[in-house]
Amino acid sequence: MSLETLPESWVVWNNEPNGRCILAYRPDVFDTKQFPPSCLPTIYVTQGTPNRPAQERRATDSWYFTFYLEPDVSLPKTPRFPTRHEALEAAVELADEFDRGEIDYRDAYQLPREEYLDKLDELTGSE
């Protein structure tokens, strides 16, 4: 898998050559009118220590991706990869699984937004 095989429901929001890549889910739906802009599901592929603000991130040879449902809500798994290419492939695979409704995202919420989660369920075919 590669960015070329990204499901149509996902867009490449930002792709820095040899750097960070951001994938966004259905920006046509999560467009700030129906839902706040923070509700746009995104996958960040980055080099360095994950889950830290950019100014605190330490450079490493490892690549990570983090799936954010909102800025303070992410899927707990933050895998590590030796190359950017491998991290991107895994991120695209996760995006595909999410698109097919195979990711259980409701458990990531302590205070769920029912309307938002219901819309994700509808779009992804989750039950």
Secondary structure, DSSP 8 states (H G I E B T S, - for coil): --GGG--TTEEEEEE-TTS-EEEEE-TTTSSSSSS-GGG--EEEEEESSSSS-GGG----S-EEEEEEEETTEE-S---EESSHHHHHHHHHHHHHHHHTT----GGG-SS--HHHHHHHHHHHT--
